[in-house]
Each structure stands twice: as structure tokens, then as C-alpha cells.
Amino acid sequence: MTGPIRNASADTIAQMEAVPSQSRSEPERFARASEISDRFVDNVETIVYGKRDEIKLVLTALMCGGHVLLEDVPGTAKTMLARAIARTIEGATASRIQCTPDLQPTDVTGLSVFDQKTRDFEFRPGPIFTNVILVDEINRATPKTQSALLEAMAESQVTVDGVSRELPSPFLLLATENPIEYEGTFPLPEAQLDRFFLRTALGYPGFDDELRILEEQRFSHPLDDLGPVVDLDDVQELREAAQHVYVDNVLHRWVVELVRATRGQDAVVIGSSVRGSLALERAARAWALLHGRGYVMPDDIEHLFVPVLVHRVVFTPSFVAKARTSGWEEAIEEFRLDCLAMAPRPGSETDPLFVPSAPV
């Protein structure tokens, strides 16, 4: 692959390792954001043990105004994660929707009920009107109900009886899918999968963490004693700080090349959309901030490639069949490496004849 990104000099790549000049004017902003995020993650981790990176991924989505799809088996603390996040933010509310085939859109959005006293219709909001909502087994809901969630995810509002109503801010939707049970489910359409900012899984806890869970829940649940450590203003401060994280033009080009590489693989029917480019760049900003930096590095983008982009890709039937035989993790890793081979990270060229251009 050719282009400016392939001609980045070593000096340009080295500049990413240091805080750029425009970011140095905001050290207090980034230090404050790093302190808030550490408090947030530390607090949630007292409930969801040993899943610090996964908690950071969810916080990344919250900072970017996105939503998370958790593809995981039952009993892996998904509900606890949603409730812990809500309790960590002072003034935030949480709710849960258990999806079933008979769940109606109005069960999610709310509906207008006739009030005999006022002789008029009164809107009664549904569980979607909250800050953090867990939509359990979203693929068990019918497409009609899933479409009601789509507007909430995309526009942070719902429309009932022709009237649009805004949802609280911040609004974070955590949806779960059960990967081992497909009977009676309705697969999410590609357009809705594309609305999820990222997809991840919590997985089972380690042995020591599971032993700790047994010991601590003998008489009560640790969630009962969990208190807030940040407020809604702090969350807004995190969002604003993430917008000011520096991304070099070389990395901007690499993000676009990586996303375009997903469209050029033989194993792909439909590659990632432009939403993938936007999400990967925004996620990299937030991820860098969560690690105490006011600038993005290539490692941030490479680390986020799978959770941000892979669920936006439609694979060929032959790839899916191969993945079911060899295992999805191995197949996705092979796909990731193929994309990186088509769009190598900046500065990774090993050709001795490679002559870098002047710094960008």
C-alpha cells in the first residue's frame, strides 16, 4: 500500500511518543481526566473483579457517547457491571430490560395512557429513560422491538405517538447476546450492529476472583455498599477531555487505511463502514486518556481494532464455517493480521531501500 502514511519518517513516528505542543497547554485537563477515570475504574472493579481492561472498554464507549454489545454466556456479571457503573456516577439511574419474543416496543419506550381525571393522554416513560440500561439477550427481541432501540442508540431519543423525547445524558446502553443459544432468537441486522460503538466480552473470572466472590457474598452483596465516586459533571469533563486528545495526521491516515483494509479481504462480504473509522479514532482518543496520555499511539489503535471494527464486518459463509471449526478467536486474529499486512502500522517498514520523507 502506498501513500503518505507509508512515507512517514522515523522522526514523525518518534514525535508520537512525546506530548505535542498543542497538548502541552492542557496538562491539567488531562491530569484531571486521568484521575477521574482511575477513580471510576477502581470503584467498578470492586464489584466486577479482574476485568479492568473490559471496564475500561465500557468507559471508553461512555466517554465517546457510544454503546456496547457484550457477547457472553450467562452469569458473567453483565448486570452487575451495568448497576456498578450507575452507582459509581452520583445522580445516575439504571434499568434492565429482559428481551423476549413477546416484548413490545412500548415496553421499552413507554406509552401514552388516558387519564380519566384530566381527560387527556399522559405519557408514561419506559425503562429506556435512564442513564445506564442493560438490554439482556437483545437478539431474543423481535426486529420491531429492536428498531425501537435503534433510535435510542443513534439519536439519544425515542419517538412515541409522533412526539420525540430526549433521553437522559449521559446515556449508555449495554446489550448482551448469548453465543451458545440460538433457538428463538432474531439475529441483529448489520445496520444495528454498526450502531454499537464496540463489542467485547467479560468472560469467566479467574480462580482467585471466583473464590473471592463466594466469600464476599455469604451475607450480602458488595453492590449494596458501593457508593458514587464521580458525578455527571465529571463524566462530561471526561468526554470533553477525550475530544482534545492529540491524534497525528499519520495516525488519521492509518485509521482510514485499516478500515478500508477490512473491505478488501477475500473473507469479507461487506467491510466496516465509515462509522468504523469514526469510532476507531474516537475510541483511540479515549483509550489514550484512560492510560494517562494526551496523545494517541499506534498501539492504541491496534489494540482497539477487534472490539471496534470486527462486529461491523460481514464475513463470507466459508470464513464462518472455518471459524466454527478452528475457533472464532483464532479466525479473527488471522483476519486482524491480514488487515495489518494490507495496512502496516506507521514505521513498520523493514525494506532497507526504504527512504523516509521529511517529517509531516
Residue pairs with C-beta under 8 A, 6 or more apart in sequence:
1 257
1 342
1 343
1 344
3 253
3 257
4 250
4 253
4 357
4 360
5 250
5 253
5 254
5 257
5 346
6 344
6 349
7 356
7 357
8 250
8 346
8 347
8 356
8 357
8 360
9 356
9 357
9 358
9 359
9 360
10 347
10 356
11 359
12 248
12 250
12 346
12 356
12 359
12 360
13 250
13 298
13 346
13 347
15 248
15 359
16 248
16 250
16 251
16 295
16 296
16 297
16 298
17 297
18 295
19 27
19 246
19 293
19 294
19 295
20 246
20 248
20 295
22 246
23 30
23 244
23 245
23 246
23 294
23 295
26 244
26 294
27 294
29 240
29 241
29 244
29 294
30 241
30 244
30 245
30 289
30 292
30 293
30 294
32 237
32 241
33 237
33 238
33 241
33 242
33 289
34 289
34 290
34 292
36 230
36 234
36 237
36 238
37 56
37 59
37 238
37 289
37 290
39 229
39 230
40 59
40 88
40 229
40 230
41 52
41 55
41 56
41 59
41 290
42 229
43 84
43 88
43 226
43 229
44 55
44 81
44 84
44 85
44 88
45 51
45 52
45 55
46 222
46 226
47 77
47 80
47 81
47 83
47 84
47 222
47 223
47 226
48 54
48 55
48 77
48 80
48 81
48 84
48 202
49 205
49 209
49 212
49 213
50 205
50 206
50 209
51 77
51 81
51 202
51 203
51 205
54 200
54 201
54 202
54 203
55 81
56 287
56 290
57 68
57 198
57 200
57 307
58 68
58 81
58 85
58 172
58 174
58 200
59 286
59 290
60 66
60 198
60 283
60 286
60 287
60 290
61 67
61 68
61 172
61 197
61 198
61 283
62 85
62 170
62 172
62 235
62 238
63 235
63 238
63 239
63 242
63 286
63 289
64 197
64 239
64 242
64 279
64 282
64 283
64 285
64 286
65 156
65 170
65 171
65 239
66 196
66 197
66 198
66 279
66 282
66 283
67 153
67 172
67 173
67 174
67 175
67 195
67 196
67 197
68 172
68 173
68 174
68 175
68 196
68 197
68 198
68 199
68 200
69 138
69 175
69 176
69 177
69 193
69 196
69 198
69 199
69 200
69 311
70 78
70 174
70 175
70 176
70 177
70 199
70 200
70 201
70 202
71 176
71 177
71 179
71 199
71 200
71 201
72 78
72 176
72 177
72 178
72 179
72 201
72 202
72 203
73 178
73 179
73 180
74 178
76 201
76 202
76 203
76 204
76 205
77 202
77 205
78 134
78 136
78 174
78 176
78 202
79 96
79 134
79 136
80 223
81 174
81 202
82 94
82 96
82 132
82 133
82 134
82 174
83 94
83 132
83 134
83 223
84 223
84 226
85 92
85 94
85 132
85 172
86 92
86 93
86 94
86 130
86 131
86 132
87 94
87 223
87 226
87 227
87 228
88 226
88 228
88 229
88 230
89 131
89 132
89 170
89 228
89 230
89 231
89 232
89 234
89 235
90 228
90 230
90 231
90 232
91 228
91 231
91 232
92 131
92 132
92 170
92 228
92 232
93 130
93 131
93 132
93 168
94 130
94 131
94 132
94 133
94 134
95 127
95 128
95 130
95 132
95 133
95 134
96 127
96 133
96 134
96 135
96 136
97 103
97 107
97 108
97 127
97 128
97 133
97 134
97 135
97 136
98 136
98 137
99 135
99 136
99 137
99 138
99 139
99 140
99 141
99 145
100 140
100 141
101 140
101 141
101 142
101 184
101 186
103 140
103 141
103 142
103 145
104 144
104 145
105 144
105 145
105 147
105 148
106 126
106 160
107 126
107 145
108 126
108 127
108 128
108 145
108 148
108 149
108 152
108 158
109 125
109 126
109 128
109 148
109 152
109 158
109 159
109 160
110 123
110 124
110 125
110 126
110 128
110 129
110 158
110 160
111 123
111 124
111 126
111 160
112 121
112 122
112 123
112 124
112 160
112 161
113 121
113 122
113 123
113 124
114 120
114 121
114 122
115 121
115 122
121 161
123 160
123 161
123 163
123 165
125 165
126 158
127 133
128 149
128 152
128 158
128 167
129 165
129 167
129 168
130 167
130 168
130 171
131 168
131 169
131 170
131 171
131 172
132 172
132 174
133 171
133 172
133 173
133 174
134 174
134 175
134 176
135 141
135 149
135 173
135 174
135 175
135 176
136 176
137 176
137 177
137 178
137 185
138 146
138 149
138 175
138 176
138 177
138 188
139 177
139 178
139 185
139 186
139 187
139 188
140 184
140 185
140 186
141 149
141 186
142 186
143 186
143 189
146 186
146 188
146 189
146 192
148 158
149 173
149 175
149 192
150 191
150 192
150 195
151 157
151 158
151 159
152 158
152 167
152 171
152 173
153 173
153 192
153 195
153 196
154 195
156 166
156 167
156 169
156 171
157 164
157 165
157 166
157 167
158 164
158 165
158 167
159 165
169 232
170 232
170 235
170 236
170 239
175 196
177 188
178 185
190 270
190 312
190 314
193 311
193 312
194 273
194 275
194 276
194 312
195 275
196 311
197 279
197 283
197 308
198 279
198 283
198 304
198 307
198 308
198 311
199 307
199 310
199 311
200 307
204 210
205 213
216 222
238 286
238 289
241 289
242 282
242 285
242 286
242 289
243 285
244 294
245 285
245 286
245 288
245 289
245 293
245 294
245 295
245 296
246 294
246 295
246 296
247 281
247 284
247 285
247 295
247 296
248 295
248 296
248 360
249 360
250 346
250 360
251 284
251 296
251 298
251 301
251 346
252 281
254 298
254 301
254 343
254 345
254 346
255 277
255 280
255 281
255 284
255 301
256 277
257 342
257 343
258 280
258 301
258 305
258 309
258 339
258 340
258 343
259 271
259 272
259 274
259 276
259 277
259 280
259 309
260 271
260 343
261 338
261 339
261 340
261 342
261 343
262 268
262 271
262 272
262 276
262 309
262 312
262 313
262 339
263 270
263 271
263 272
264 271
264 342
265 271
265 335
265 338
265 339
265 342
266 316
267 315
267 316
267 318
267 319
267 335
267 338
268 313
268 314
268 315
268 316
268 319
269 314
269 315
269 316
270 313
270 314
271 312
271 313
272 309
272 312
272 313
273 312
275 312
276 308
276 309
276 312
279 308
279 309
280 301
280 304
280 305
280 308
280 309
283 304
283 308
284 296
284 300
284 301
284 304
285 296
287 296
287 300
287 303
287 304
288 294
288 295
288 296
288 297
288 300
291 300
298 345
298 346
298 347
301 345
302 340
302 345
305 336
305 339
305 340
306 332
306 336
310 332
310 335
310 336
313 335
315 323
315 335
319 331
319 335
322 331
323 330
323 331
323 332
